[in-house]
Amino acid sequence: MEKSRKNLVVSLNIHEMEEKVDIYGYLFDKFGKLISKKKIVIKGNIGRVEFPIRKIGKYTLKIAGDVEKIGELEKHKPLTESFYYYEKPIHLHFDIPKIVWICWLRFPYVIKGFVKKDGYPVCIGEVEIYEVDYRACFLRIPENVLERLKKSIIDEIVHPRFPCGIIPCPQPEVPKPPVPPEDFTEPIQPYKNLLNLSVGNNIKLIDIVYSPVENFRRLLVENVHTFKYFLCLPWIYPIWFPYCYKMDKIATAKLNSDGSFQTVVWISICNKDKPDLYFKVKQKINNVEKIIYSPKPVPCFTHWNHPSGKEVYINVTDPQAVLCTPHPQPDIEDIYVMPLGIGWDGWHQISHAHLKTGHITDFIDTGLYDGEAPYGKELDIQMQFHENLRNKGVRYYRWSYRKGETGQWKNINSKVVHRYLEPIGTDLFINTKVLGPFTVNGNPDLFEIPDPDLDWVIINRGDRRFAYWETEDLEDGVYQLRLEVFDQNGKKITDPSSKGFKFILPTGNEINGVIPVDDNLKVIDGSIILNIHINNKKTVADIKGIRFNGQTLDQCQFVEYSSKNEILTITYTAKHPVHTPVDFLRSYVLKIRKGINGTLVKNVSANYSVENENLNIALSEILGNDDRCSYSIQLHTYPKTRNGYSTIREYEDHDISSFAVVPK
């Protein structure tokens, strides 16, 4: 046999061919391995292609449109014919009506979005995009597991454990008497008054309750998008996880400098369903590839019926994910030095942070976040520098502080280290650079303005800070922060205009990459002054005691009553030590729970401090239908004090107590 002989000839007769369609032949051996893929030459409505076959055996030919991944060929509804080759040339002919070839036309499906962490772009790595198929999995679930799944879904519909908004709550309709199937003999009492609850997509609770197992299986397969919210609930998901879902990777997209990604997938026009998409994010740093985003359970993070072109927003939480430093620009063209704020809190959010000439200085809310919250513990001072600042001979900065408006300035001199990426060949490696403190020509505690030519990255909060201020040992009160700048010789710059730059402060949040700023600041001896209120006191939660009918209970706290109308009094304190003139307590919560199950019977909360507060409760309010029971009291206080990112959890406080109620 001549190896080059094309001994398989394929001809096509394509009916009603009005549009240009690229048609290919796919030749597979008996093991399903692709031997050859060839484009079919079409003239008019006639197509022809030839294949060489070198071995005797069984083969399969499939005719379809252009498919990049052979595993997706069946989605394009190919024409298929198997044959046996035994040395003699073979001719295969296909008549292809429009209803067949129309499915080989494809339309572009656009997938795009952003990947961020803590509001910063994840700009290194790639996004893997998967299409998820849940329908087939339900066919594999055993009947006993399917029964449990059915009961779990019914229970969740009737007694939802998530509030409305997290999952859509069924809406009751006008009640109609249910009509059970003829073979149904046992009424389902717990749900009889709720059978007309609408679950969605014209499905009612009655359709689930009265469904035999196999009918319920079909209901799931045909309406998986209706049940998707219930299927991903944590107490339901483990029931069906071992049996379910198939994930096919359909594309990979590279991340851009702003954290965006975009790709196009070509889909058969006969595929009426919008894809259900799931995403993974990978990074390769220091020659190690790591998945930084692959959330579980998969159904809860699947973008169901996702429209083409709709942006996806992915929030990465992996602590080792590498981020890129964003570059929002102020709305001025001048060269600048810009203090941004404390952590994520901007200076514009801190009351009277910068006082200009002529302003009074004794506001009671000076230095408080949103006019009510002080700062405490370790604070990250954030900054931004113009990229041409170093070219002007401005090389260093220094932060210092003092309490009040007088006294000696103390330098903030905790070490600051930032990280940057260095390309070596085609790989990226992380290097570190110490910004300070340095002593330059006898001037101590100076920090270097970062080189804008380096690719600075962020992995944790240390990569964002430009000064690290530890405040736990400071007295409470309003402090002044001073920012100074120095030239390359360590000499203080007392006139910023002589070096061609100015100090600016943000006046609002970034909008479309632009920061609104104030460039007319009060500059004293080449420095600007900012105010911040420090308070490191912990809140107080203290259950003082329990009285019954005015009498203090003994150590074991048994309440013996004659009437459920008798009064129990709980005395407690929930406060911040500083609550005048501004209360630094964010809120408190007092809860009374009943019995071994901890059923909540009383919940009291407020957003202000109280001291020796009395809570009067009639026993009937907590006993209900019981005559005796044990109770726990939990009191928790929450501070307003911030670290620039959130309120400080260590300054919360908690107290517990208990009592038992029995009849005389």
VOGU-3710 file (C-alpha; in Angstrom, 3 decimals, decimal comma):
1> meksrknlvv> 0,000/0,000/0,000  1,299/3,447/-0,829  1,541/5,476/2,372  0,690/8,715/0,593  -2,446/7,380/-1,131  -5,585/9,264/-0,052  -7,868/6,277/0,201  -10,793/7,899/2,044  -12,784/10,324/-0,076  -15,562/12,349/1,547
11> slnihemeek> -18,122/14,322/-0,426  -20,856/16,603/0,839  -24,057/17,909/-0,641  -24,995/20,940/1,447  -28,600/22,108/1,105  -29,704/25,773/1,273  -26,158/26,981/1,871  -26,664/30,758/2,146  -23,934/31,627/4,649  -20,238/30,841/4,628
21> vdiygylfdk> -19,559/27,983/7,039  -16,110/26,496/7,666  -16,666/22,735/7,709  -14,093/20,193/8,834  -13,713/16,447/8,765  -12,400/14,707/11,917  -11,031/11,187/11,514  -10,722/8,992/14,650  -9,302/5,492/15,114  -11,156/2,724/16,976
31> fgkliskkki> -9,819/3,999/20,317  -11,315/7,444/19,763  -7,942/9,076/19,096  -7,953/11,869/16,525  -5,857/10,890/13,503  -6,496/13,837/11,234  -8,494/17,066/11,012  -9,002/18,621/7,562  -10,931/21,566/6,237  -13,440/20,606/3,561
41> vikgnigrve> -13,193/22,583/0,326  -16,657/23,839/-0,638  -17,628/25,105/-4,091  -21,226/26,094/-4,446  -23,083/23,554/-2,347  -20,621/20,731/-2,983  -17,805/19,829/-0,606  -14,918/17,380/-0,895  -11,967/16,231/1,231  -9,568/13,261/1,170
51> fpirkigkyt> -7,798/11,432/4,005  -4,941/8,908/3,918  -5,510/5,715/5,907  -2,453/3,576/6,604  -3,759/0,699/8,698  -6,544/-1,815/8,345  -9,191/-1,357/11,022  -12,276/0,432/12,261  -12,557/4,227/11,982  -15,033/6,989/12,692
61> lkiagdveki> -15,513/10,156/10,646  -17,235/13,216/12,076  -18,299/16,275/10,093  -18,743/19,580/11,965  -17,631/23,183/12,152  -14,190/24,276/13,343  -13,588/23,136/16,933  -10,333/23,949/18,699  -10,784/21,450/21,527  -11,760/17,995/20,380
71> gelekhkplt> -13,451/17,326/23,701  -16,049/19,940/22,780  -16,827/18,438/19,375  -20,079/16,805/20,503  -21,452/20,171/21,599  -21,448/21,149/17,909  -23,715/18,255/16,919  -21,436/16,568/14,321  -22,570/14,132/11,659  -20,971/10,770/12,465
81> esfyyyekpi> -20,292/7,628/10,445  -18,178/4,614/11,409  -16,642/2,296/8,822  -14,138/-0,548/8,433  -11,162/-0,058/6,150  -9,537/-3,071/4,408  -7,089/-1,772/1,751  -9,766/-0,763/-0,781  -10,554/2,974/-1,239  -13,673/4,150/0,551
91> hlhfdipkiv> -16,058/6,886/-0,483  -18,423/8,441/2,061  -21,189/10,815/1,016  -23,227/13,102/3,275  -26,396/14,996/2,469  -26,475/17,850/4,942  -29,723/19,782/5,385  -29,766/23,318/6,793  -31,145/22,124/10,133  -27,814/20,290/10,614
101> wicwlrfpyv> -25,193/22,679/9,238  -26,804/25,730/10,846  -25,512/24,423/14,204  -21,962/24,693/12,874  -22,271/28,456/12,742  -20,790/30,010/15,861  -21,225/33,295/17,660  -18,662/35,039/19,880  -19,316/34,773/23,624  -17,314/37,413/25,481
111> ikgfvkkdgy> -16,016/36,670/28,990  -14,452/39,568/30,865  -14,023/40,896/34,357  -11,709/42,135/37,097  -9,685/40,361/39,774  -8,961/42,317/42,956  -7,878/41,832/46,550  -8,580/44,434/49,226  -9,563/46,841/46,455  -6,189/46,495/44,676
121> pvcigeveiy> -5,797/44,841/41,251  -4,375/41,343/40,934  -2,399/42,015/37,771  -0,078/39,003/37,580  -1,265/35,567/36,519  -4,108/34,112/34,547  -7,767/33,264/34,917  -8,987/29,780/34,051  -12,610/29,733/32,926  -14,761/26,626/33,294
131> evdyracflr> -18,223/25,753/32,083  -20,092/23,837/34,774  -22,744/21,226/34,022  -24,941/20,146/36,929  -27,767/18,397/35,126  -26,094/15,073/34,397  -25,030/14,672/37,990  -28,581/14,273/39,245  -28,941/11,185/37,088  -26,242/9,494/39,196
141> ipenvlerlk> -27,627/10,271/42,646  -29,054/7,128/44,373  -32,738/7,259/45,247  -32,178/7,288/49,014  -29,854/10,296/48,716  -32,326/11,971/46,377  -35,056/11,528/49,017  -32,861/13,253/51,610  -32,132/16,035/49,154  -35,835/16,479/48,469
151> ksiideivhp> -36,620/16,710/52,191  -33,794/19,207/52,754  -35,040/21,466/49,965  -38,632/21,316/51,273  -37,472/22,161/54,791  -35,439/25,088/53,501  -38,396/26,449/51,526  -40,777/26,159/54,488  -38,290/27,198/57,207  -35,544/29,218/55,482
161> rfpcgiipcp> -32,346/29,468/57,523  -30,980/32,314/55,414  -32,753/35,687/55,427  -34,447/36,962/52,300  -31,875/38,539/50,043  -29,245/35,834/50,475  -31,618/33,385/48,824  -34,927/34,379/47,211  -37,774/33,662/49,612  -40,786/31,844/48,128
171> qpevpkppvp> -43,797/34,127/47,727  -47,198/32,843/48,886  -50,022/32,894/46,374  -53,793/32,641/46,819  -54,338/29,226/48,457  -55,896/26,529/46,321  -56,841/23,081/47,535  -54,077/20,670/46,493  -55,017/17,807/44,232  -52,720/14,857/45,010
181> pedftepiqp> -52,066/12,173/42,427  -54,355/9,156/42,388  -51,726/6,831/43,852  -50,963/9,187/46,754  -52,590/7,997/49,975  -50,684/9,597/52,889  -51,268/13,358/53,336  -48,197/15,430/54,165  -49,496/17,400/57,121  -46,588/19,740/57,939
191> yknllnlsvg> -46,853/21,465/54,562  -50,557/21,338/53,755  -51,094/25,061/54,361  -48,048/26,047/52,333  -48,383/23,879/49,265  -49,037/26,805/46,965  -45,833/28,643/47,857  -44,102/29,663/44,632  -40,507/28,462/44,355  -39,935/30,036/40,938
201> nniklidivy> -40,247/29,234/37,233  -43,915/28,231/37,744  -42,871/25,614/40,314  -44,803/25,407/43,575  -44,095/23,549/46,768  -46,882/21,096/45,886  -44,870/20,049/42,788  -41,984/19,006/45,033  -43,927/17,493/47,939  -46,100/15,282/45,743
211> spvenfrrll> -43,292/14,245/43,354  -42,195/10,610/43,350  -38,420/10,292/43,480  -37,866/9,926/39,739  -40,211/12,820/38,967  -38,290/14,940/41,459  -35,049/13,913/39,740  -36,440/15,121/36,398  -37,678/18,327/38,047  -34,130/19,059/39,240
221> venvhtfkyf> -32,565/18,281/35,867  -34,990/20,515/33,973  -34,985/23,378/36,500  -31,512/23,368/37,995  -31,324/27,178/37,781  -34,467/27,481/39,902  -33,025/25,273/42,639  -29,457/26,627/42,471  -29,798/28,764/45,610  -30,969/25,817/47,680
231> lclpwiypiw> -28,428/23,357/46,306  -25,457/25,427/47,474  -26,589/25,787/51,087  -23,931/24,260/53,359  -26,203/21,695/55,003  -27,540/20,494/51,630  -24,381/20,611/49,514  -22,625/17,594/51,134  -25,598/15,380/50,227  -25,089/15,682/46,500
241> fpycykmdki> -21,470/16,831/46,167  -20,003/13,321/45,690  -22,238/12,690/42,700  -22,388/15,987/40,946  -21,186/18,470/38,432  -18,780/18,369/35,554  -16,326/21,169/34,839  -14,832/21,764/31,384  -12,126/24,386/30,957  -13,219/26,505/28,008
251> ataklnsdgs> -10,675/29,330/28,076  -7,691/30,918/29,798  -7,278/34,693/30,016  -4,204/36,676/31,020  -4,511/39,347/33,705  -3,765/42,942/32,718  -2,079/45,659/34,774  -5,412/46,929/36,111  -6,592/43,442/37,135  -8,855/43,078/34,097
261> fqtvvwisic> -9,159/40,043/31,829  -11,032/39,288/28,634  -11,365/36,435/26,171  -13,768/35,185/23,510  -15,256/31,710/23,274  -17,066/30,640/20,104  -20,369/28,873/20,769  -22,706/27,006/18,429  -25,810/29,080/17,651  -27,857/25,955/18,451
271> nkdkpdlyfk> -26,671/26,140/22,041  -29,586/28,038/23,556  -28,355/27,921/27,160  -26,163/30,693/28,481  -23,050/29,130/30,038  -22,715/28,560/33,784  -19,211/29,827/34,526  -16,713/29,093/37,290  -13,320/30,777/37,647  -9,895/29,932/39,036
281> vkqkinnvek> -7,000/32,376/39,314  -3,351/31,269/39,173  -0,066/33,078/39,737  3,473/31,955/39,031  5,974/33,833/41,204  9,486/32,740/42,201  9,077/29,830/39,765  6,185/28,427/41,830  2,663/28,233/40,429  -0,145/28,643/42,930
291> iiyspkpvpc> -3,931/28,746/42,714  -4,966/31,890/44,611  -8,707/31,673/43,862  -10,715/28,464/43,620  -13,650/28,885/46,035  -15,804/26,069/47,323  -18,517/24,885/47,195  -18,543/25,291/43,433  -22,338/25,912/43,066  -22,168/28,937/45,382
301> fthwnhpsgk> -19,495/30,544/43,214  -20,889/29,624/39,802  -22,092/32,488/37,612  -25,328/30,929/36,397  -26,725/31,749/32,937  -24,023/34,357/32,533  -24,740/36,877/29,727  -22,063/37,514/27,117  -19,985/40,580/27,914  -21,239/41,045/31,484
311> evyinvtdpq> -18,275/41,814/33,729  -17,338/39,348/36,452  -15,838/40,678/39,683  -13,541/38,235/41,465  -12,437/38,992/45,019  -9,277/37,117/46,019  -8,620/36,548/49,730  -5,469/34,403/49,584  -2,956/36,101/51,917  -0,061/35,297/49,565
321> avlctphpqp> -1,691/36,693/46,422  0,553/39,284/44,752  -1,132/42,599/43,915  0,023/45,554/41,887  0,183/49,078/43,236  -2,663/51,113/41,694  -1,887/54,494/40,169  -4,924/56,775/40,554  -3,980/60,325/39,651  -4,913/63,533/41,502
331> diediyvmpl> -6,913/66,088/39,550  -3,937/68,455/39,212  -0,923/68,436/36,908  1,627/69,604/39,501  4,377/67,426/40,969  3,223/66,481/44,448  3,655/64,721/47,783  0,277/63,359/48,949  -0,479/61,813/52,349  -3,454/59,520/51,671
341> gigwdgwhqi> -4,625/58,508/55,126  -4,444/55,859/57,822  -4,862/52,353/56,402  -7,893/52,537/54,126  -9,246/55,640/55,851  -8,577/58,803/53,871  -7,619/62,052/55,583  -10,806/63,548/54,153  -12,758/61,095/56,342  -11,054/62,310/59,539
351> shahlktghi> -12,645/65,425/61,029  -10,450/68,523/60,952  -7,429/66,429/60,039  -5,752/69,459/58,470  -6,479/72,921/59,840  -5,593/75,878/57,650  -4,515/79,318/58,829  -7,250/81,103/60,764  -9,173/77,929/61,700  -9,972/77,317/65,360
361> tdfidtglyd> -8,415/74,173/66,813  -10,665/73,063/69,671  -13,351/71,073/67,852  -14,513/68,172/70,039  -14,384/65,827/67,030  -10,901/66,802/65,817  -8,977/63,776/64,571  -11,939/61,390/64,798  -12,925/59,164/61,890  -16,310/60,327/60,611
371> geapygkeld> -16,396/62,670/63,599  -16,893/59,850/66,117  -14,198/57,144/66,074  -10,663/57,407/67,522  -7,642/55,421/66,381  -5,531/52,893/68,258  -2,890/50,141/68,177  -0,620/49,958/65,088  -1,372/52,506/62,370  -0,195/52,406/58,748
381> iqmqfhenlr> 0,358/55,870/57,285  -0,294/55,790/53,535  1,253/58,101/50,938  1,568/58,678/47,202  4,369/60,442/45,318  4,544/61,943/41,841  6,693/59,847/39,528  8,995/62,812/38,729  9,565/63,831/42,362  12,954/62,118/42,667
391> nkgvryyrws> 14,096/63,862/39,477  13,564/67,158/41,316  16,111/66,143/43,937  13,482/65,172/46,526  14,630/61,853/47,956  13,488/61,335/51,583  10,567/61,956/53,947  10,013/61,726/57,709  6,960/61,482/59,979  6,929/62,641/63,611
401> yrkgetgqwk> 4,269/63,207/66,274  3,481/65,102/69,454  0,503/65,322/71,801  -1,462/68,509/71,453  -0,034/71,598/69,769  3,124/71,981/71,829  5,959/69,816/72,991  8,852/68,072/71,331  8,365/66,143/68,135  9,164/62,396/68,271
411> ninskvvhry> 10,147/60,632/65,057  8,281/57,553/63,856  11,166/55,181/63,169  9,754/51,649/62,759  11,302/49,821/59,822  9,426/49,924/56,498  10,076/47,301/53,802  8,352/47,137/50,402  8,488/44,442/47,730  8,886/44,619/43,973
421> lepigtdlfi> 9,000/42,206/41,030  12,166/41,525/39,087  11,960/39,654/35,759  14,629/37,009/35,211  14,174/35,493/31,792  10,466/34,775/31,438  9,896/34,327/35,175  9,091/36,858/37,884  10,828/36,940/41,250  10,088/39,011/44,354
431> ntkvlgpftv> 12,780/41,236/45,829  12,597/43,452/48,910  13,806/46,987/49,519  14,155/48,719/52,868  12,765/52,266/52,686  14,141/53,232/56,087  14,891/54,450/58,645  18,229/55,868/57,506  20,532/58,537/58,888  21,715/60,804/56,080
441> ngnpdlfeip> 24,397/63,383/56,874  23,454/63,267/60,537  19,708/63,628/59,936  18,045/60,552/61,530  14,919/58,520/60,763  14,627/59,375/57,066  12,724/57,120/54,646  13,391/56,846/50,920  10,782/57,866/48,376  10,265/54,682/46,278
451> dpdldwviin> 11,876/54,452/42,841  8,954/54,668/40,342  10,871/52,536/37,830  10,542/49,438/40,023  7,441/47,228/39,754  6,165/47,541/43,313  3,729/44,875/44,465  1,513/44,313/47,480  1,177/41,038/49,375  0,166/42,310/52,817
461> rgdrrfaywe> -0,467/45,601/54,611  3,261/46,087/55,202  3,715/46,698/51,471  1,220/49,575/51,590  2,554/51,534/54,553  5,045/54,379/54,368  5,231/54,797/58,143  4,319/52,387/60,932  3,111/54,159/64,072  2,695/52,097/67,239
471> tedledgvyq> 0,312/53,940/69,587  -0,569/51,423/72,337  1,717/53,056/74,932  0,620/56,622/74,186  -1,651/58,699/76,376  -5,154/59,163/75,028  -5,930/62,412/73,252  -5,447/64,436/70,074  -2,027/64,181/68,433  -0,368/66,118/65,656
481> lrlevfdqng> 1,484/64,333/62,878  4,192/66,214/60,965  5,423/65,341/57,464  8,819/66,663/56,317  10,721/66,062/53,070  14,477/66,079/52,363  16,796/66,249/49,365  19,296/63,575/48,286  21,820/64,922/50,798  19,446/64,609/53,735
491> kkitdpsskg> 18,842/68,361/53,938  15,314/69,422/54,887  13,378/71,223/52,146  11,791/74,258/53,799  10,309/75,715/50,601  8,560/73,067/48,427  8,105/75,535/45,562  11,896/75,865/45,262  11,980/72,184/44,305  8,945/72,440/42,041
501> fkfilptgne> 6,458/70,380/44,062  3,573/70,935/46,454  1,764/69,104/49,246  -1,772/67,983/48,457  -4,512/66,132/50,353  -7,413/64,071/48,966  -10,852/65,611/49,454  -12,812/62,515/48,441  -12,549/58,960/47,181  -11,086/58,056/43,806
511> ingvipvddn> -13,590/58,289/40,941  -12,670/56,558/37,677  -8,975/56,656/38,554  -8,962/60,345/39,552  -8,547/61,632/43,127  -10,067/65,029/43,980  -7,514/67,002/46,013  -6,869/70,225/47,890  -3,571/71,827/46,830  -3,872/74,952/48,971
521> lkvidgsiil> -2,619/73,647/52,322  -1,077/75,288/55,353  2,683/74,646/55,095  4,878/75,470/58,113  8,657/75,460/57,596  8,252/73,121/54,637  6,027/70,701/56,607  2,320/69,970/56,862  0,533/69,112/60,116  -2,311/66,589/60,476
531> nihinnkktv> -4,507/65,831/63,496  -5,543/62,416/64,779  -7,250/61,294/67,999  -5,662/58,289/69,752  -7,488/56,151/72,316  -6,452/52,633/73,314  -8,938/51,963/76,095  -10,978/48,761/76,001  -14,769/48,755/76,224  -16,431/47,373/79,356
541> adikgirfng> -19,078/44,608/79,484  -20,115/43,798/83,054  -23,229/41,947/84,251  -23,505/43,391/87,760  -26,165/41,141/89,186  -29,692/39,680/89,032  -32,591/40,580/91,320  -35,995/38,999/91,622  -38,846/41,028/93,081  -36,209/43,481/94,281
551> qtldqcqfve> -34,098/40,854/96,079  -30,569/39,934/94,939  -30,247/36,260/93,985  -27,839/34,028/95,887  -24,694/32,481/94,392  -26,519/29,662/92,553  -29,092/32,130/91,118  -32,287/30,100/91,384  -35,479/32,068/90,841  -38,444/30,559/92,724
561> ysskneilti> -41,682/32,159/91,625  -45,357/32,088/92,509  -46,604/33,902/89,400  -45,245/34,297/85,896  -46,085/37,990/86,163  -43,306/38,521/88,714  -40,363/40,645/87,604  -36,722/39,681/87,080  -34,176/42,532/86,960  -30,730/42,313/85,327
571> tytakhpvht> -28,288/45,110/86,132  -25,406/45,636/83,733  -22,831/48,118/82,469  -21,907/48,385/78,793  -19,678/51,335/78,056  -16,507/52,832/76,749  -14,459/54,535/79,486  -14,594/57,675/77,338  -18,220/58,500/76,562  -18,330/62,261/76,925
581> pvdflrsyvl> -18,428/64,510/75,006  -18,115/61,885/72,248  -19,091/58,301/73,056  -16,486/55,843/71,758  -18,808/52,815/72,220  -20,177/51,665/68,874  -22,833/49,374/70,363  -23,630/46,653/72,862  -25,830/43,554/72,707  -27,375/41,691/75,639
591> kirkgingtl> -28,943/38,314/74,869  -30,823/35,880/77,080  -30,913/32,304/75,796  -33,084/29,470/77,016  -32,269/25,832/77,731  -29,798/23,470/76,141  -30,680/24,590/72,599  -29,902/28,225/73,399  -33,179/29,596/72,049  -33,034/33,389/72,030
601> vknvsanysv> -35,808/34,788/74,264  -34,571/38,357/74,841  -32,373/40,625/72,780  -31,449/44,156/73,866  -29,046/46,430/71,985  -28,082/50,088/71,835  -25,406/52,291/70,275  -24,513/54,269/73,391  -22,862/53,613/76,761  -24,947/52,670/79,815
611> enenlnials> -23,871/52,243/83,418  -25,774/50,224/86,051  -28,642/49,838/83,594  -31,672/47,851/84,819  -33,466/45,476/82,468  -36,875/44,428/83,878  -38,431/41,244/82,495  -41,675/39,508/83,389  -41,072/35,757/83,796  -43,889/35,057/81,351
621> eilgnddrcs> -41,807/36,754/78,653  -39,011/34,189/78,883  -40,812/31,074/80,220  -43,484/30,864/77,545  -45,355/27,584/77,989  -42,687/26,095/80,256  -42,854/26,122/84,046  -39,121/25,850/84,660  -35,936/26,275/82,681  -32,305/27,446/82,836
631> ysiqlhtypk> -31,047/30,575/81,096  -27,760/32,166/80,039  -27,033/35,889/79,741  -24,455/37,156/77,278  -23,313/40,769/77,120  -20,944/41,981/74,402  -19,567/45,464/73,737  -18,128/46,840/70,487  -15,778/49,851/70,232  -15,618/52,548/67,589
641> trngystire> -11,816/52,616/67,824  -10,203/51,894/64,445  -6,826/50,812/63,115  -7,477/52,353/59,697  -8,923/49,164/58,223  -11,676/48,212/60,671  -12,734/48,542/64,286  -10,318/46,891/66,713  -11,622/43,505/67,869  -9,231/43,355/70,831
651> yedhdissfa> -11,071/46,285/72,398  -14,368/44,420/72,508  -15,460/42,947/75,838  -17,718/40,082/76,895  -19,418/38,902/80,063  -21,707/35,958/80,820  -24,005/34,881/83,622  -26,817/32,389/84,168  -29,873/31,650/86,265  -32,631/29,058/86,573
661> vvpk> -36,374/29,573/87,047  -38,484/27,080/89,037  -41,964/27,317/90,588  -42,341/27,337/94,358
//
